[in-house]
Amino acid sequence: MARSCLYVEVANAADLIQRRQRSEFQSSVKATLATAIKGNPDLIPPILTLALNDSVTYDKSTKSGGPNGSIRFSSEISRPENKGLAAALNLLEEAKKEIDSYSKGGPISYADLIQYAAQSAVKSTFLAAAIKKCGGNEEKGNLLYTAYGSNGQWGLFNREFGRSDAQEPDPEGRVPQWDKSSVQEMKDKFTALGFGPRQLAVMSAFLGPDQAATEALLATDPDVSPWVQKYQRSRETVSQTDYEVDLITTLTKLSSLGQQINYEAYTYPVQKIELSKLKL
């Protein structure tokens, strides 16, 4: 009985060690991506679209595609719907080199890299909005975002860490050219993925470089317009709660479409405990 309990305790300890390893690595990944994005704020819009386009290749009927990093392949990133996204991918590839250099549990997947870059980009826009509300004062803006921001809403997103990379490009014809699509075509795509007008409206920043222009187009549709107005009003408030929470929720769902998360990813062996040498 005592030995059985010991095995359980050792297993629990190993699980805690793996969780800590993943948490520490994830924190480092976020720091690297935040630094890269802070130095290239002009690439925030294409990073968001890159993450969206990598995700919306998911096909429910065949359960294929999704946020699997396939957009890294030259034959996919060069497609018309991905025009203008190469610079964002190049930035992330440079960040990946740094991340892989300090990873003890193997290289980060492109699938994770792209989605966590989107998270960092979204957070940077939230923080920028808080700073703007404080008249450009970064210290006050940071305090505002810390006090009223949505950092606590990222829990589920952060648990989805361990996506696998596709070994070939996803099929063509699954991603709309957002800048040339009608609102109905956008709605149809989101519906096919299990989303509706609400999620389409909150993802406006992901649909092109000019969020205001995108929202003006979306507002012409009677189904989407009320949600566009709701999120515009929310962004005028101190906390932006409705907008930020709904955006995080939608991004979390999009970033896990069809994915089987490996919850042991990025862990690495530690010194083994020889049970025979332990005194019971």
C-alpha positions as CSV (number, residue, x, y, z in Angstrom):
1,M,0.0,0.0,0.0
2,A,2.8,2.4,0.9
3,R,4.6,1.7,-2.3
4,S,1.4,2.2,-4.3
5,C,0.9,5.6,-2.7
6,L,4.5,6.5,-3.4
7,Y,4.0,5.7,-7.1
8,V,1.0,8.0,-7.2
9,E,2.9,10.8,-5.5
10,V,5.8,10.4,-7.9
11,A,3.4,10.5,-10.9
12,N,1.7,13.6,-9.5
13,A,5.1,15.2,-9.0
14,A,6.0,14.4,-12.6
15,D,2.8,16.0,-13.8
16,L,3.5,19.1,-11.9
17,I,7.0,19.3,-13.3
18,Q,5.6,19.0,-16.8
19,R,3.1,21.7,-16.2
20,R,5.8,24.0,-14.9
21,Q,8.0,23.3,-17.9
22,R,5.2,24.2,-20.3
23,S,4.2,27.3,-18.3
24,E,7.8,28.6,-18.2
25,F,8.3,27.9,-21.9
26,Q,5.0,29.5,-22.8
27,S,5.9,32.6,-20.8
28,S,9.2,32.9,-22.6
29,V,7.5,32.4,-26.0
30,K,5.0,35.2,-25.2
31,A,7.9,37.5,-24.1
32,T,9.8,36.9,-27.4
33,L,6.7,37.5,-29.5
34,A,5.7,40.6,-27.6
35,T,9.2,42.1,-28.2
36,A,9.1,41.2,-31.9
37,I,5.7,42.8,-32.3
38,K,6.5,45.9,-30.3
39,G,9.3,46.5,-32.7
40,N,7.1,46.0,-35.7
41,P,3.7,47.5,-34.9
42,D,2.9,47.9,-38.6
43,L,2.8,44.1,-38.9
44,I,0.0,43.7,-36.3
45,P,-2.8,43.6,-38.9
46,P,-1.1,41.0,-41.2
47,I,-0.2,38.9,-38.1
48,L,-3.9,38.8,-37.2
49,T,-5.0,37.9,-40.7
50,L,-2.2,35.3,-40.9
51,A,-3.6,33.6,-37.8
52,L,-7.2,33.8,-39.1
53,N,-6.3,32.4,-42.5
54,D,-4.4,29.6,-41.1
55,S,-7.4,28.7,-39.0
56,V,-10.3,29.0,-41.4
57,T,-9.0,26.3,-43.7
58,Y,-10.8,24.0,-41.4
59,D,-13.4,21.8,-43.1
60,K,-16.0,20.3,-40.8
61,S,-17.1,17.6,-43.2
62,T,-13.6,16.1,-43.6
63,K,-12.3,17.4,-40.3
64,S,-9.2,18.6,-42.1
65,G,-7.3,21.9,-42.1
66,G,-7.5,24.4,-39.3
67,P,-4.7,26.2,-37.3
68,N,-2.0,23.7,-38.3
69,G,0.7,26.0,-39.5
70,S,0.2,25.0,-43.2
71,I,0.3,28.7,-44.2
72,R,4.1,28.5,-43.7
73,F,4.4,26.6,-47.0
74,S,5.4,28.8,-50.0
75,S,2.6,27.4,-52.1
76,E,0.0,28.5,-49.5
77,I,1.4,31.8,-48.3
78,S,1.6,32.9,-52.0
79,R,-2.1,32.4,-52.7
80,P,-4.2,35.5,-53.5
81,E,-6.0,35.4,-50.1
82,N,-2.7,35.6,-48.3
83,K,-1.3,38.6,-50.3
84,G,0.6,40.9,-48.0
85,L,1.1,38.4,-45.2
86,A,4.7,37.2,-46.1
87,A,6.3,39.9,-44.0
88,A,4.4,38.9,-41.0
89,L,5.4,35.2,-41.5
90,N,9.0,36.3,-42.0
91,L,8.9,38.1,-38.6
92,L,7.5,35.1,-36.9
93,E,10.1,32.8,-38.5
94,E,12.9,35.1,-37.0
95,A,11.1,34.9,-33.6
96,K,11.0,31.1,-34.0
97,K,14.7,30.9,-34.4
98,E,15.1,32.6,-31.0
99,I,12.4,30.5,-29.3
100,D,13.9,27.3,-30.6
101,S,17.3,28.3,-29.4
102,Y,16.2,28.3,-25.8
103,S,13.6,25.6,-25.9
104,K,14.5,22.5,-23.9
105,G,11.5,20.5,-25.2
106,G,12.0,20.8,-28.9
107,P,11.1,23.4,-31.5
108,I,7.8,25.3,-31.2
109,S,5.3,24.3,-33.9
110,Y,4.4,26.9,-36.5
111,A,0.7,26.2,-35.5
112,D,1.4,27.4,-31.9
113,L,3.7,30.1,-33.0
114,I,1.2,31.8,-35.3
115,Q,-1.7,31.6,-32.9
116,Y,0.3,32.9,-29.9
117,A,1.6,35.7,-32.2
118,A,-2.0,36.6,-32.8
119,Q,-2.6,36.7,-29.0
120,S,0.4,39.0,-28.5
121,A,-0.8,41.2,-31.3
122,V,-4.3,41.4,-29.8
123,K,-3.0,42.2,-26.4
124,S,-0.9,45.0,-27.9
125,T,-4.0,46.5,-29.4
126,F,-5.8,46.3,-26.1
127,L,-2.9,48.0,-24.4
128,A,-2.6,50.7,-27.1
129,A,-6.3,51.5,-26.6
130,A,-5.8,51.9,-22.9
131,I,-2.8,54.2,-23.4
132,K,-4.7,56.3,-25.9
133,K,-7.5,56.7,-23.3
134,C,-4.9,58.0,-20.9
135,G,-3.8,60.7,-23.3
136,G,-0.8,58.7,-24.5
137,N,0.7,58.3,-21.0
138,E,2.2,54.7,-21.1
139,E,2.5,54.4,-17.4
140,K,-1.2,55.3,-16.8
141,G,-2.2,53.2,-19.8
142,N,-0.5,50.1,-18.4
143,L,-2.1,50.7,-15.0
144,L,-5.5,51.1,-16.7
145,Y,-5.1,47.9,-18.7
146,T,-3.9,46.0,-15.6
147,A,-6.8,47.2,-13.5
148,Y,-9.6,46.9,-16.1
149,G,-8.2,44.8,-19.0
150,S,-9.0,41.3,-20.0
151,N,-5.8,39.4,-19.1
152,G,-7.7,37.0,-16.9
153,Q,-9.9,35.9,-19.9
154,W,-7.0,34.1,-21.7
155,G,-7.1,30.9,-19.5
156,L,-8.6,28.5,-22.0
157,F,-6.5,29.9,-24.9
158,N,-3.3,29.4,-22.8
159,R,-4.2,25.8,-22.1
160,E,-4.4,25.1,-25.9
161,F,-0.6,24.8,-26.2
162,G,0.7,21.9,-28.2
163,R,-0.7,22.1,-31.7
164,S,0.8,19.9,-34.4
165,D,2.1,21.2,-37.7
166,A,0.6,20.0,-41.0
167,Q,3.1,18.4,-43.3
168,E,1.6,19.8,-46.5
169,P,-0.4,22.8,-47.6
170,D,-4.1,22.8,-46.9
171,P,-6.4,22.5,-50.0
172,E,-7.1,25.6,-52.0
173,G,-10.4,27.4,-52.1
174,R,-11.1,27.3,-48.4
175,V,-10.1,30.9,-47.5
176,P,-12.0,34.0,-48.8
177,Q,-10.1,37.0,-50.1
178,W,-11.5,39.2,-47.4
179,D,-10.9,42.5,-49.1
180,K,-12.8,41.3,-52.2
181,S,-15.6,39.4,-50.4
182,S,-19.1,40.6,-49.9
183,V,-20.5,40.6,-46.3
184,Q,-22.7,37.6,-47.3
185,E,-19.7,35.6,-48.4
186,M,-18.0,36.4,-45.1
187,K,-21.1,35.3,-43.2
188,D,-21.2,32.1,-45.2
189,K,-17.6,31.3,-44.3
190,F,-18.1,31.9,-40.6
191,T,-21.4,29.9,-40.7
192,A,-19.5,27.0,-42.2
193,L,-17.1,27.1,-39.3
194,G,-19.9,27.2,-36.7
195,F,-19.9,30.9,-36.1
196,G,-22.4,33.7,-36.7
197,P,-22.7,37.5,-37.3
198,R,-21.6,38.2,-33.7
199,Q,-18.2,36.5,-34.2
200,L,-17.8,38.0,-37.7
201,A,-18.2,41.5,-36.2
202,V,-15.8,41.0,-33.3
203,M,-13.1,39.7,-35.7
204,S,-13.2,42.8,-37.9
205,A,-9.5,43.6,-37.0
206,F,-8.5,40.3,-38.5
207,L,-10.2,40.8,-41.9
208,G,-7.9,43.4,-43.3
209,P,-5.4,46.3,-42.5
210,D,-8.2,48.9,-42.0
211,Q,-10.5,47.9,-39.2
212,A,-12.7,51.0,-39.7
213,A,-13.2,50.3,-43.4
214,T,-14.0,46.7,-42.6
215,E,-16.5,47.6,-40.0
216,A,-18.1,50.1,-42.4
217,L,-18.7,47.3,-44.8
218,L,-20.0,44.9,-42.2
219,A,-22.4,47.5,-40.9
220,T,-24.2,47.5,-44.2
221,D,-25.6,44.1,-43.3
222,P,-28.6,44.0,-41.1
223,D,-27.5,40.9,-39.3
224,V,-24.0,42.1,-38.5
225,S,-24.6,45.8,-38.0
226,P,-26.0,45.6,-34.4
227,W,-22.9,43.7,-33.4
228,V,-20.5,46.1,-35.1
229,Q,-22.2,49.0,-33.2
230,K,-22.1,47.1,-29.9
231,Y,-18.3,46.6,-30.2
232,Q,-17.7,50.1,-31.3
233,R,-19.5,51.4,-28.2
234,S,-17.6,48.9,-26.1
235,R,-14.3,50.2,-27.4
236,E,-15.3,53.7,-26.2
237,T,-15.6,52.5,-22.6
238,V,-12.8,52.4,-20.1
239,S,-12.6,48.6,-20.0
240,Q,-13.8,47.6,-23.5
241,T,-15.1,44.5,-21.7
242,D,-17.7,43.3,-24.2
243,Y,-15.3,43.7,-27.1
244,E,-12.3,42.2,-25.5
245,V,-14.0,39.2,-23.9
246,D,-15.9,38.3,-27.1
247,L,-12.8,38.7,-29.2
248,I,-10.8,36.4,-26.9
249,T,-13.6,33.9,-26.8
250,T,-13.9,33.8,-30.6
251,L,-10.1,33.7,-31.2
252,T,-9.8,30.8,-28.7
253,K,-12.4,28.8,-30.6
254,L,-10.9,29.6,-34.0
255,S,-7.4,28.8,-32.9
256,S,-8.4,25.3,-31.9
257,L,-10.6,24.2,-34.8
258,G,-9.9,20.5,-35.5
259,Q,-6.8,20.4,-33.3
260,Q,-5.7,17.6,-31.0
261,I,-3.6,19.3,-28.4
262,N,-0.6,17.5,-27.1
263,Y,-0.5,18.5,-23.4
264,E,3.0,17.0,-23.1
265,A,4.4,19.1,-25.8
266,Y,7.6,21.1,-25.0
267,T,8.3,19.0,-21.8
268,Y,11.6,17.3,-21.4
269,P,13.1,14.6,-19.2
270,V,14.3,15.4,-15.7
271,Q,16.5,13.3,-13.4
272,K,14.7,10.1,-12.7
273,I,13.8,9.0,-9.2
274,E,14.9,5.4,-8.5
275,L,12.2,4.0,-6.3
276,S,14.4,1.1,-5.2
277,K,16.6,3.5,-3.4
278,L,13.9,5.3,-1.5
279,K,13.3,4.4,2.1
280,L,9.6,3.5,2.8
